[in-house]
Amino acid sequence: MIEKRALTTYISHAVLLLGVALVAFPIWITFVGASHDALRMTQAPLPLLPGNQFFVNLKAVFVHGVGNAREQSVGLMMFNSLIMAMMIAVGKIIISLLSAFAIVYFRFPFRMMFFWMIFITLMLPVEVRILPTFEVVANLGMLNNHWGLTIPLIASATATFMFRQVFLTVPDELLEAARIDGAGPMRFFVDILLPVSRTNIAALFVILFIYGWNQYLWPLLITTDQSMYTIVMGIKQMLEAAEESPEWHLLMMTTLLAMIPPVMVVLGMQKLFIKGLTETEK
């Protein structure tokens, strides 16, 4: 007999709905702010219902740009952020896959020492090594371009460790069978290891894409050309400028647009993302 606990169910749903409301309310305020004009956003109390200026504000940020001189294009900033996020996510995954493959399946001197050297870099984030990294990037002539934005952030000890653990779960019999069939190392990597790691790759891609999209300190340091600004940099500059000449409606619209690509990535890869984080058997 299954006992029905109606009160517990109602309480659980009420807590969940309260949590959703707390998370969604700032997003709703952002949407409402993006649909009003500048004058309404400076009046108290702030509106809680959408206005009729949404598409006007959308056209303003894309066509006329943002900032005091209207010199910054939101579309260009989003493009720069997209390129940066994609290059970081794809680059980290490729390098981590190959590094884990070499550590698990190849026997060479000091193999484990190299693995622990990679793992120790977790204690050296970009913020700690930012000055020498900037000097290297500057000497290589990679300031104000997408290579400089992404290459210093492309290595990932966490992803390498994760893929190493996945590869260790692959039975040795698969490797022996591949050898008997005449498959070389790269054939084994492409035909066996990549399909096995598919869900983990998807989960990492979502995490790393959001990581790259939200980068602020490193792009701020190496970019002086406005054509290379990212969307996070643009929002920060608009926030500072808003103290002098309030344009909260355009700031809200830009913030709303900045949320769209990460949300689309999460929704599009939701099933694989959850499987990659919860799957325990291969």
N, C-alpha and C positions, 0 to 999 in steps of 0.2 A: 504494500500500500504506500502510495506516495503522498506525503503530507504537504499540503498547500500552505505556504506562509505568505499570505497576502500582504500583511503589514510590512514584512521585511522586503518584499518585492517593491512595494510603493516607496519605501524609504530609499532603496538602492537607486530606483529610477529618478527620484527627486534629487539625490546627490549628483547623479550623472548629468541631469538637466541643468543643475546649478553650475557644475563645472563647465559645461558647454557654453552657458550664458556668460560666465566670467571670461572665457577665452574669446568668444565671438563679439562681445560688446565693444572692445577697442576697434575691431575690424569694422563693425557697423558704424561707429563714430567716424572712422576714416572715410568710409563710403559716403556718409551724410555730408561731411565737410567737403568732399570732392564734388558735390552736386549743388553747392551754393556759391554765391559770388563773394568777393573780398569784403564788402561792407557787412554782409550778414555774419561773416565769421569773426568780426571784431565786436559784435554786439552781444550783450548778455540778456538772457541766458543763451547758451549755445543750442543750436537746433538739434533735435533728436529724430526728425523726419527728413527724408530726402527732398531736395529742391529741384529746380528745373534747369540748372546750369551745368549738368553733368557733361554733356557732349560739347558744350562751349569750352569748358575747362580742359576736356580731353584734346580738343583741337588746339587750344592755346599752348599746352605743354609740348605737343608734337610738332606743330607748325611754327609757332613763334619762339619756342624755347623757354627756358626758365632763367632766373637770375636777374639782377638789376638791369643789365644791358641786353637781356634776352639772347645771350650768346651761347648758352648751353642747350643742346638738343637732348631731350629725354630719350628719344629713339636711339641716338648714337650712344648714349651712356648705357642703355640697356643692351645694345649690341656688344659693347666692350665687356660688360659683365657676363653676357652669355658666352662669348668667346673664352674669357678667362675661366669661367666655371667649367665649361666643356673640356678645355685643354687640361685643367688641373685634374678633373675626375678621370678622364680617359688616360692621361699620362700616368697618374698614380696607379691605376688598375693594371696597365700594361707592365710597368716597371716592377710592381709588386708580384704579379704573376710570374714573370720571368725570374725574378730573384728567388722566390719560393721554390720554383721548379729546379733551379740550379742547386739550391741548398739541400733539397730532399733527394734528388735523383742523380746527382753527380758527386763523385768522390774525388776531392782534391785537397791539397794540404791546407790546414787552418780553416777548414770549411765552417766549423762551429764558431771559431773566433770571429770570422766575418759576419756570421749571423748575429752574434751578440754585439758586435760593433754597430750593426744596423739597428738593433733593438735599443742600444744605449742612446741613440739620437733622439729618443722620446724625451730625454731630459734637456734637449737643446732645441726648443721651438724657435720660430723665426724671430720672435721678440728678443731672444737672448743673443742671437748671432746676427742681428740686423745690420750692424755697422760693417763687419767684414763682408757680409753678403752684398750689401749695397756697393762696396768698393769693387768687388769682383764683377758685378753686373755693369757698373759704370765703365770699368776698364775694357769690358767686352763690347761696349757700345750698344747695350740693350736697354738704355733708358728710353722712356716714352714709346715703347712698342709692346706688342702682346707677348713676345718671347720673354722680355724682362718681367712682365707681370706674372708669368706662370712657371717658368723653369725653376726658380728657387723654391717653389712650393710643391714641386711635383713628386718628390720622394716621400714615401710613407712607410715607417717602420710598423705601424699598427696593421696596415693592409698586408704587408709581407708576412707578419706573424700569423695573421688570420688564414691566409692562403696556405702557409706551411702546415698549419694544423689540419686544414681540409685535405691536403695532399697526403698527409700521413695516414688518413683513414682509408685511402684507396688500397685495396688488396694487392699484394705483390704478384698474385697470379695474373692480374691484368697486364702488368708489365712484362711478365714472362710470355704471356700469350701474344702480346704485341711484337715481341722480339722474334718469336717463332714465325709469325706471319710476315716478317721482314720489315716491320715498321721502324723507322728511325726515331730519334728522340723528339723531333718537332712534330712528326706525325702522331706519336703517342700523346704529346702535349695538346695538339689541336683536336684530335678525335676522341680522346678519353678524358683528359683533365679539364678542358674548358667546359664540356657539357656537365660534368660533375659539379663544377664551381658556378654554374649559371645563376642560381639563386643568391649565392654570396656576392657575385659580381653585381647583381641588380641592387642588393641592399647597400653595398659600398658605393655604388654610383649615386644613389639618392643622397647619402650622407655627404659624400665628397662634393657633389654638385652644389648643395646648399652651403657647404664650407667655402667653396670658391666664390659663390655668388655674394656671400656676406663679407668678403675680405674688405678691410678698410685701411689698416695701418700700412701694409706694404704698397698698395697702389698709391696711397697718399705720398709715400716717400719717394717713389721713383718716377712719378708723372708730374710734369709741369705744363705739358701741352693739354689744353682743354679738350682737344679731340680724343684724348685717351682717358678721360675721366670715366669712372664707373658710376653706376646708379647709386651706390651707397655713399660715395663721395659727393655726388650731386645733392642728395638729401641732406647730408650734414652741412654743406655750404648754404643750402636754402634755409635750413633751420637757424643758422647763425645770422643770415641776412634778414630773417623774419623779425628780428628784434628792432630793426631800423625801419624797414618798409614791409609791413605784414602782407604776405601773400599766402595765407594759410590754406586757401582753397586749392592753389596750385601745388603746394607742399603735400596736401592730402591726396591729390590726384596722382602725383609722382610716387608717393608711398604705396598707393593702391596698385599702381602699375608694377612696382618693384616686387610685389608679392605674387604676381601671376605666374611667372616661370617656375619658381620653386614649388608652388602649389600644383601646377600642371605635372611636374615631374613626379611628385609624391602620389598624386591620384593615378597617373598613367602606369606607374610601376608598383602600385600598392600591394597587389597579391604577391609578386615576387619579393618585394621588400619584406613583407611579414614572414614569408617562408624562409628567406635568407637569415632572418634574425632568430627564428624559432626552430628551424629544422635541426634535428639532432642525429638523424641517420641518413646515410647516403646509399 
